[in-house]
Amino acid sequence: MMASSSVASLRFFGFRKCPSNSNKFQIRPRLPLRFCRASAVAVESVSETRRGSESAVVNPFACPICYEPLIRKGPSGLNLPAIYRSGFKCRKCEKTFSSKDMYLDLTVTSGTTEYNESKPARSELFRSPFVSFVYERGWRQNFNRSGFPGPDEEFEMAQNYFKPVAGGLLVDVSCGSGLFSRKFAQSAGYSGVVALDFSENMLRQCYEFMKKDDTFLNANLALVRADVSRLPFQSGSVDAVHAGAALHCWPSPSNAVAEISRILRSGGIFVGTTFLAIPSDGPIPPELVRSFRQIVGQGAGTYNNLTEKEIEDLCRLCGLVNFTSKVQRSFIMFCAQKP
């Protein structure tokens, strides 16, 4: 007979007894009807993604507090139905995590009832439902004024950088409404794609775009809420990290790049785009910009726009090598590798 503690554990993760047999459990149906498909229930420990000539994603998620692999109860896989029907728990600190509104919340504050915290204004802006809605409906298109070549060309540029890790697990940090996450998933060049953002509304908007195309709902594309300075993955478990137009929004670029370096496996690739502090053809020398910033500091409501040399130095300080970049006016796409 099943021990009472095991029964309580299964109930905690969303299982209930079948009326016909008191020793069997089934998942409580919470999904939209098109997600309620038969699937085997597995109890598995999250393990690292390993990549040789081929790469198969298992479940790479780790506790954002302990960085310990999460115990998962539910269907395996990174697709939305499987994630939605699964419960996750840290075996060390016993914190639990679950999906909500089609994204998995793996922030430290997940499940809080009283405590609340906000990010700097530049980060909180993107948690707005309005900004999330207009991001792909006019907001992102304005980036071309600063030299951004456009999503299609940026995607192809990133794909060229990611060729050495083709077939691996890709994490699209600060994914916004999933503009590039969906492109990476559609390319079928990765064993799995994790669209990760701190903004709940951006992830909801990403889901709204995804559900218009049924191929996304069964693709290995997961939606995860997480803090870029506390990434919920084991060290050395990720093959590729993409950060599109993101670095300047991060409260602490150094913490974020250090985290990205931590989760990348040896040989893993980090590709990012951002707005430079000064245009490449601007009249102000980069040295003057850095000196001015050191004197006046960075304002609480301003963006962390860096120079090309600062970005290169930041990657080096966080243990990344082989830095390369492409610059056009205020646009930069850079690539660095975990040795």
C-alpha positions in Angstrom: 0.0 0.0 0.0 1.3 3.5 -0.8 2.7 5.3 2.3 0.6 8.3 3.5 3.5 10.7 3.0 3.7 9.7 -0.6 0.0 10.2 -1.1 0.2 13.7 0.4 3.1 14.5 -1.9 1.1 13.4 -5.0 -1.9 15.4 -3.9 0.3 18.4 -3.4 1.5 18.3 -7.0 -2.1 18.2 -8.4 -2.9 14.5 -8.4 -6.1 12.9 -7.1 -7.3 9.4 -6.5 -9.2 7.6 -9.2 -12.7 6.7 -7.9 -12.4 3.2 -9.2 -9.1 2.3 -7.5 -7.9 4.0 -4.3 -4.3 3.1 -5.1 -4.1 4.9 -8.4 -3.7 8.6 -9.1 -4.5 10.8 -12.1 -3.8 14.4 -13.0 -6.5 16.9 -12.2 -7.6 18.3 -15.6 -6.8 22.0 -15.6 -5.8 22.6 -19.2 -7.8 24.0 -22.1 -9.6 21.1 -23.9 -7.0 20.9 -26.8 -4.3 20.2 -24.2 -6.2 17.4 -22.4 -4.5 14.6 -24.3 -3.5 11.2 -22.9 0.1 11.2 -21.6 2.0 9.0 -19.3 2.8 10.5 -15.9 6.4 10.3 -15.0 8.3 11.2 -11.8 11.7 12.3 -12.8 14.7 14.3 -11.6 15.7 17.2 -13.7 19.1 16.6 -15.3 21.6 18.5 -17.3 21.4 18.8 -21.1 24.3 17.0 -22.7 25.4 17.6 -26.2 27.6 15.4 -28.4 26.9 14.8 -32.1 23.2 14.9 -31.0 21.5 16.6 -28.1 18.4 15.5 -26.3 16.7 17.9 -23.9 15.5 16.3 -20.7 14.4 18.9 -18.2 17.1 21.5 -17.4 15.3 23.5 -14.7 16.9 24.1 -11.3 15.9 25.9 -8.1 16.7 29.7 -8.3 17.6 29.6 -4.6 19.7 26.4 -4.4 20.5 25.8 -8.0 19.7 22.2 -7.2 17.9 20.1 -9.9 14.1 20.2 -9.6 12.1 17.1 -9.0 9.3 17.0 -11.6 6.0 15.3 -11.3 4.0 15.1 -14.5 4.5 14.5 -18.2 8.0 14.9 -19.6 9.0 17.4 -22.2 9.4 21.2 -22.7 6.2 21.7 -24.7 3.5 23.9 -23.2 1.0 21.1 -22.3 3.6 19.1 -20.5 4.9 22.0 -18.5 1.4 23.2 -17.6 0.5 19.7 -16.3 3.7 19.3 -14.2 4.7 20.3 -10.7 8.3 21.1 -9.7 9.9 20.9 -6.3 13.4 21.5 -5.0 14.7 18.5 -3.2 17.0 20.7 -1.0 14.9 23.7 0.1 11.5 22.0 -0.7 10.3 25.1 -2.5 7.6 24.3 -5.1 6.9 25.8 -8.5 4.1 25.5 -10.9 2.8 26.9 -14.2 0.4 29.9 -14.3 -1.2 31.5 -17.3 0.8 29.0 -19.5 4.2 30.0 -18.1 6.3 28.4 -15.4 7.2 30.8 -12.6 10.8 30.1 -11.5 11.5 33.4 -9.7 12.7 33.4 -6.1 9.4 35.2 -5.2 7.2 32.6 -6.8 4.3 31.8 -4.5 4.8 34.8 -2.2 1.6 36.0 -0.4 2.9 39.1 1.4 6.3 40.1 0.2 6.5 42.2 -3.0 9.4 43.8 -4.8 9.8 45.9 -7.9 12.7 46.5 -10.3 14.0 49.8 -11.6 11.6 51.8 -13.7 13.3 50.7 -16.9 12.5 47.0 -16.0 9.0 47.6 -14.6 8.1 49.4 -17.8 8.1 46.1 -19.7 5.8 44.5 -17.2 3.0 46.8 -18.4 0.2 45.2 -20.3 0.3 48.1 -22.8 4.0 47.9 -23.6 3.7 44.1 -23.9 0.9 44.5 -26.4 2.6 47.1 -28.5 6.1 45.6 -28.5 5.7 43.8 -31.8 3.0 46.1 -33.0 5.2 49.2 -33.6 7.6 49.5 -30.6 10.2 47.1 -31.9 10.0 48.5 -35.4 11.3 51.9 -34.2 14.7 50.2 -33.4 15.7 50.6 -37.0 16.2 54.3 -36.4 19.2 53.4 -34.2 20.7 50.9 -36.7 18.9 47.7 -35.8 18.7 45.8 -39.1 15.3 44.2 -38.3 14.2 40.9 -36.7 14.7 38.7 -39.7 18.2 39.8 -40.4 19.1 39.8 -36.7 17.8 36.3 -36.4 20.0 35.1 -39.3 23.0 36.9 -37.8 22.4 35.1 -34.5 21.9 31.8 -36.2 25.3 32.1 -37.8 26.9 32.6 -34.4 25.0 29.6 -33.0 26.2 27.1 -35.6 28.7 25.5 -33.3 26.0 24.6 -30.8 23.3 23.5 -33.3 21.0 20.9 -31.9 21.5 22.0 -28.3 19.3 23.7 -25.7 18.8 27.5 -26.3 17.6 29.9 -23.6 16.2 33.2 -24.9 16.7 35.5 -21.9 14.6 38.7 -21.6 12.6 37.3 -24.5 9.9 39.9 -24.3 6.9 38.8 -26.4 8.9 35.9 -27.8 9.7 37.5 -31.1 13.0 35.6 -31.4 12.0 32.6 -29.3 9.4 31.7 -31.8 11.9 32.0 -34.7 14.4 29.8 -32.9 11.7 27.2 -32.3 10.5 27.3 -35.9 14.0 26.8 -37.2 14.0 23.3 -35.7 17.7 23.8 -35.1 17.6 23.2 -31.3 16.5 20.3 -29.1 14.6 22.8 -27.0 14.0 26.6 -26.6 13.2 28.3 -23.3 11.6 31.7 -23.7 12.5 33.5 -20.4 11.4 36.9 -19.1 10.7 38.6 -15.8 7.6 40.2 -17.2 4.4 38.2 -16.7 2.6 40.2 -19.4 5.3 39.7 -21.9 5.0 35.9 -21.4 1.2 36.1 -21.7 1.6 38.0 -24.9 4.1 35.4 -26.2 1.5 32.7 -25.5 -1.2 34.7 -27.3 1.0 34.7 -30.4 1.9 31.0 -30.0 -1.7 29.8 -29.7 -2.5 31.2 -33.2 -0.2 28.4 -34.6 -0.8 24.9 -33.2 2.7 23.9 -34.2 4.0 26.0 -31.3 1.8 24.3 -28.7 3.6 20.9 -29.2 7.0 22.3 -30.0 9.8 22.0 -27.5 9.3 25.7 -26.5 8.7 26.5 -22.9 7.6 29.8 -21.3 9.4 30.6 -18.0 9.3 33.6 -15.7 12.7 34.2 -14.1 15.2 36.9 -13.1 18.2 37.1 -15.4 20.4 37.7 -12.4 19.2 34.4 -10.9 18.7 32.0 -13.8 16.9 28.7 -12.9 19.4 26.3 -14.5 22.2 24.1 -13.3 25.7 25.3 -14.0 27.0 24.1 -17.4 23.6 22.9 -18.6 22.8 25.2 -21.5 24.3 25.3 -25.0 23.2 28.7 -26.2 21.9 31.9 -24.7 20.3 34.7 -26.7 19.5 38.2 -25.3 17.9 40.5 -27.9 17.8 44.2 -27.2 18.1 43.4 -23.5 21.5 44.2 -21.8 20.7 47.9 -21.5 17.5 47.1 -19.5 19.2 44.8 -16.9 19.5 46.4 -13.4 23.0 44.8 -13.2 24.6 43.7 -16.5 27.5 42.2 -14.6 25.3 40.0 -12.5 23.3 38.9 -15.6 26.4 38.1 -17.7 27.9 36.2 -14.8 24.8 34.1 -14.6 24.8 33.5 -18.3 28.4 32.4 -18.1 27.5 30.1 -15.2 24.8 28.2 -17.0 26.6 27.8 -20.3 28.4 24.5 -20.9 32.0 24.5 -22.1 31.9 25.7 -25.7 28.5 27.3 -25.2 27.6 30.5 -27.1 26.2 33.8 -25.8 24.8 36.2 -28.4 23.2 39.5 -27.5 22.1 42.8 -29.1 21.7 46.2 -27.4 21.9 49.9 -27.8 25.4 51.3 -27.6 26.1 54.3 -25.3 27.2 56.3 -28.4 26.7 55.7 -32.1 29.7 54.0 -33.9 29.9 57.1 -36.1 29.4 59.6 -33.3 31.7 62.5 -32.5 32.2 61.6 -28.8 35.1 59.4 -28.0 34.2 56.2 -25.9 36.7 57.1 -23.3 34.9 60.4 -22.6 31.6 58.6 -22.2 33.1 56.2 -19.6 34.7 59.0 -17.7 31.5 61.0 -17.6 29.5 58.0 -16.4 32.1 57.4 -13.6 31.7 61.0 -12.4 27.9 61.3 -12.5 26.9 57.7 -12.1 24.0 55.9 -13.7 20.5 57.4 -13.0 17.9 55.2 -11.5 15.5 55.6 -14.4 18.0 55.5 -17.2 19.3 52.5 -19.3 22.6 50.8 -18.9 23.9 51.7 -22.4 27.5 50.6 -22.6 30.3 51.1 -25.2 31.5 48.2 -27.3 34.8 48.0 -25.3 32.8 47.9 -22.0 30.7 45.0 -23.3 33.8 43.1 -24.4 35.5 43.7 -21.0 32.3 42.6 -19.2 32.2 39.3 -21.1 35.9 38.8 -20.4 35.5 39.5 -16.6 32.7 36.9 -16.5 34.9 34.2 -18.0 33.8 34.4 -21.6 36.2 34.4 -24.6 36.4 34.8 -28.3 34.4 38.1 -28.3 33.3 39.3 -31.7 30.8 42.0 -32.6 29.0 43.7 -35.5 28.2 47.4 -35.1 25.9 49.7 -37.0 25.3 53.2 -35.6 23.9 52.5 -32.0 23.2 48.8 -32.7 25.6 46.1 -31.7 25.4 42.3 -32.0 28.1 40.6 -30.0 29.0 37.0 -29.4 31.2 35.4 -26.7 32.0 31.8 -25.8 32.4 29.7 -22.6 35.9 28.2 -22.7 
